[in-house]
Amino acid sequence: MPDDARLAALPEDGASLRGERAPLIAFIADGASEAILREVLGEVAFPGIAIRRGNVRAAIATLTKTPTPQALIIDVSGEEQPLTALGDLSEVVEPDVRVLVIGEEESVNFYRLVTRHLGALEYLYKPLTRDMVARHFLPLLTGEHLPADHVHGGRLVTITGVRGGAGASTIAAHLAWHFGVTAGRHTVLLDADLHFGTAALLVDGKASAGLRTALETPQRIDELFVERAAQPVSARLFVLAGEEKPDAAPIYAEGAGEKLTEALRRRYNLVIADVPPTPLAFNQDLLALGHHRVLVLPPTLAGVRDTLRLLALPHGRLQPRRPILVLNRLGAPGSLTRAEIEDALKLKLDVVIPDLPRQMGRATTLGAPASGLRGRFRAGIIALSNEVSFVRVADEAPARGGRRRWFGWRR
């Protein structure tokens, strides 16, 4: 049977003497992973999900006495012999069960052993992110796959402030600095506001006429054009921004945004785009083309209202879940609390950054992201980087790291 047919949908619950089979049971060893699974799987209203605290040994003990579910998510963290434990699990479950595995081992060899030799459908290593679960677990549970991305290259992340003054440009600039300078990834910071954008100023870079030229004459866009238009900030961080006269209105050629982002993605690992929420064609194209859409909101009632309005917009075709929510300046005088905002949104915030007026005011005034990337603000930027593209920086500690039966569906 072709692999697509095997993964098409959960098997129907036949009228057998085995008892009622649950659609999905997960055995998870830590609270952070459990919270991410509950949120992502809950977003698609997956029926009958049951998440229990425990690892693969707890799963074996439970499933020895109860009917096998249609799908299993198993955590092998902390297990000295995870492959042996998964082999033991295969002895107590029915052969048609779908097994998705979570663990701490990052090596490719371990991934191959789990998925190819033991027959698990997928393996993800910790720390989990919502994007990882949405892209790699959800399609195997629902049968709904994201459209193919015809461009083989970097990822496009759009950062949008739900209203003016939310701090989206500051966050976009520091996120790009984190990827390009701290983590050493080839990164470009794209400012979609050609007239009053501040991206170049915030990273002490230069604006150029290249962005306007790309939007007006997309036929000129190629690898050489991108090399010349993007201005260097460091060896692996570049900025593409305009500084057009306030009375100059660029003529946007249809399809220019798509062609520009394709060229940028072929050149850079990460494209961080500061995109205002205005209904301009270029902005709307960027929001639709991105792999991740990040919304930055202030802790105000107006910020909550505008966040709800932007959440109602349709997802881009390459976006597997709702936008990532970043609450900026928590604790500012007269602002709402985190609990009040989450209650109003009926959603959990993904990243929270406290109000740091002295630290961030100096960093933005001087155009020196290195001075802003410290303390609690740095922790927030790292948390956001984990959501959009997990990149380990030098001072972060890496994660830790018999009988082998195949699970039945891989025979």
Backbone hydrogen bonds, N-H to C=O, Kabsch-Sander energy under -0.5 kcal/mol:
donor,donor_aa,acceptor,acceptor_aa,energy
6,R,2,P,-1.7
7,L,3,D,-1.7
8,A,5,A,-0.8
14,G,12,E,-1.1
16,S,14,G,-1.8
19,G,16,S,-0.7
22,A,20,E,-0.5
24,L,48,G,-0.7
25,I,71,A,-1.8
26,A,50,A,-2.8
27,F,73,I,-2.8
28,I,26,A,-0.6
28,I,52,R,-2.7
34,E,30,D,-1.7
35,A,31,G,-2.4
36,I,32,A,-1.8
37,L,33,S,-2.3
38,R,34,E,-2.5
39,E,35,A,-2.1
40,V,36,I,-2.7
41,L,37,L,-2.4
42,G,38,R,-1.6
43,E,39,E,-1.4
44,V,40,V,-0.6
44,V,41,L,-0.7
45,A,42,G,-1.6
46,F,41,L,-1.7
49,I,46,F,-0.9
50,A,24,L,-1.5
52,R,26,A,-3.4
52,R,50,A,-0.5
54,G,28,I,-2.4
54,G,52,R,-0.5
56,V,75,D,-1.4
59,A,55,N,-1.8
60,I,56,V,-2.2
61,A,57,R,-2.3
62,T,58,A,-2.1
63,L,59,A,-2.9
64,T,60,I,-1.2
65,K,62,T,-1.3
66,T,62,T,-1.0
70,Q,22,A,-3.0
71,A,23,P,-0.5
72,L,98,R,-3.6
73,I,25,I,-2.0
74,I,72,L,-0.5
74,I,100,L,-2.9
75,D,27,F,-1.2
76,V,74,I,-0.6
76,V,102,I,-3.1
79,E,76,V,-1.6
80,E,78,G,-0.5
85,A,81,Q,-2.3
86,L,82,P,-2.4
87,G,83,L,-2.0
88,D,84,T,-2.3
89,L,85,A,-2.1
90,S,86,L,-1.9
91,E,87,G,-0.6
91,E,88,D,-0.9
92,V,88,D,-0.5
92,V,89,L,-1.5
93,V,89,L,-1.0
97,V,94,E,-1.7
98,R,70,Q,-1.7
99,V,97,V,-0.5
100,L,72,L,-2.9
100,L,98,R,-0.5
101,V,122,E,-2.7
102,I,74,I,-3.0
103,G,124,L,-1.8
111,Y,107,S,-1.7
112,R,108,V,-2.5
113,L,109,N,-2.3
114,V,110,F,-2.5
115,T,111,Y,-2.5
116,R,112,R,-2.7
117,H,112,R,-1.3
118,L,113,L,-2.0
120,A,114,V,-2.3
121,L,99,V,-2.4
122,E,99,V,-0.7
124,L,101,V,-2.2
126,K,103,G,-2.5
133,V,129,T,-1.9
134,A,130,R,-2.5
135,R,131,D,-2.7
136,H,132,M,-2.4
137,F,133,V,-1.8
138,L,133,V,-2.0
140,L,137,F,-0.7
141,L,137,F,-1.0
141,L,138,L,-1.1
142,T,138,L,-2.6
143,G,139,P,-1.9
145,H,143,G,-0.6
150,H,148,A,-0.8
152,H,150,H,-0.6
153,G,151,V,-1.0
154,G,265,R,-2.9
154,G,268,Y,-0.7
155,R,269,N,-2.3
157,V,155,R,-0.5
157,V,271,V,-3.0
158,T,292,H,-2.4
159,I,273,A,-3.3
160,T,158,T,-0.5
160,T,294,V,-2.7
162,V,296,V,-2.5
166,A,163,R,-1.4
171,I,167,G,-2.1
172,A,168,A,-2.9
173,A,169,S,-2.5
174,H,170,T,-2.1
175,L,171,I,-2.4
176,A,172,A,-2.4
177,W,173,A,-2.1
178,H,174,H,-2.3
179,F,175,L,-2.3
180,G,176,A,-3.0
181,V,177,W,-2.6
182,T,177,W,-1.6
183,A,178,H,-2.6
185,R,179,F,-3.0
187,T,185,R,-0.6
187,T,236,R,-2.6
188,V,270,L,-2.1
189,L,238,F,-2.8
190,L,188,V,-0.6
190,L,272,I,-2.7
191,D,189,L,-0.5
191,D,240,L,-2.2
192,A,190,L,-0.7
192,A,274,D,-2.3
194,L,192,A,-1.0
197,G,193,D,-1.1
202,L,198,T,-2.3
203,V,199,A,-1.1
204,D,201,L,-1.3
205,G,200,A,-3.8
208,S,241,A,-2.7
213,T,209,A,-2.0
214,A,210,G,-2.2
215,L,211,L,-2.0
216,E,212,R,-2.0
217,T,213,T,-2.6
220,R,217,T,-2.1
221,I,218,P,-1.7
226,V,222,D,-2.2
227,E,223,E,-2.0
228,R,224,L,-1.8
229,A,225,F,-2.6
230,A,226,V,-2.1
231,Q,239,V,-2.9
233,V,237,L,-3.1
234,S,237,L,-2.0
238,F,187,T,-2.1
239,V,231,Q,-2.6
240,L,189,L,-2.9
241,A,239,V,-0.5
244,E,194,L,-2.7
248,A,245,K,-2.3
249,A,247,D,-0.6
252,Y,250,P,-0.8
253,A,215,L,-2.9
253,A,251,I,-0.6
256,A,253,A,-2.2
259,K,255,G,-2.1
260,L,256,A,-2.6
261,T,257,G,-2.5
262,E,258,E,-2.1
263,A,259,K,-1.9
264,L,260,L,-2.4
265,R,261,T,-2.6
266,R,262,E,-1.5
267,R,263,A,-0.9
267,R,264,L,-0.5
268,Y,264,L,-2.6
269,N,186,H,-1.7
270,L,186,H,-1.8
271,V,155,R,-2.9
272,I,188,V,-2.5
272,I,270,L,-0.6
273,A,157,V,-3.1
273,A,271,V,-0.7
274,D,190,L,-2.9
274,D,272,I,-0.5
275,V,159,I,-2.3
275,V,273,A,-0.9
280,L,278,T,-1.5
284,Q,280,L,-2.6
285,D,281,A,-2.2
286,L,282,F,-2.1
287,L,283,N,-2.3
288,A,284,Q,-1.7
289,L,285,D,-1.9
290,G,286,L,-1.3
291,H,156,L,-2.6
292,H,156,L,-1.5
294,V,158,T,-3.1
294,V,292,H,-0.5
295,L,324,I,-3.0
296,V,160,T,-3.0
297,L,295,L,-0.5
297,L,326,V,-2.5
300,T,298,P,-2.1
304,V,300,T,-1.9
305,R,301,L,-2.3
306,D,302,A,-2.5
307,T,303,G,-1.9
308,L,304,V,-2.1
309,R,305,R,-1.6
310,L,306,D,-2.1
311,L,307,T,-2.4
312,A,308,L,-0.9
313,L,310,L,-1.3
317,R,288,A,-0.6
318,L,288,A,-0.5
319,Q,316,G,-1.6
324,I,293,R,-2.3
326,V,295,L,-2.9
326,V,324,I,-0.5
327,L,325,L,-0.5
327,L,351,V,-2.8
328,N,297,L,-2.5
328,N,326,V,-0.7
329,R,353,I,-0.5
329,R,354,P,-0.5
330,L,353,I,-2.2
332,A,329,R,-1.6
335,S,332,A,-2.0
336,L,299,P,-2.7
341,I,337,T,-2.0
342,E,338,R,-2.7
343,D,339,A,-2.1
344,A,340,E,-1.9
345,L,341,I,-2.5
346,K,342,E,-1.8
347,L,342,E,-1.0
350,D,325,L,-1.3
351,V,325,L,-1.9
353,I,327,L,-3.1
355,D,330,L,-2.5
356,L,354,P,-0.6
360,M,356,L,-2.6
361,G,357,P,-1.8
362,R,358,R,-1.7
363,A,359,Q,-1.7
364,T,360,M,-2.5
365,T,361,G,-1.9
366,L,362,R,-2.2
367,G,363,A,-0.8
368,A,363,A,-2.4
371,S,368,A,-1.3
372,G,368,A,-0.8
372,G,369,P,-0.6
373,L,369,P,-2.1
374,R,372,G,-2.2
377,F,374,R,-1.0
378,R,374,R,-1.2
379,A,375,G,-1.8
380,G,376,R,-1.7
381,I,377,F,-2.2
382,I,378,R,-2.6
383,A,379,A,-2.1
384,L,380,G,-2.1
385,S,381,I,-2.6
386,N,382,I,-2.1
387,E,383,A,-1.2
388,V,384,L,-1.8
389,S,385,S,-2.6
396,E,393,V,-1.9
407,F,118,L,-2.6
409,W,95,P,-0.8
410,R,407,F,-1.9
411,R,408,G,-1.5
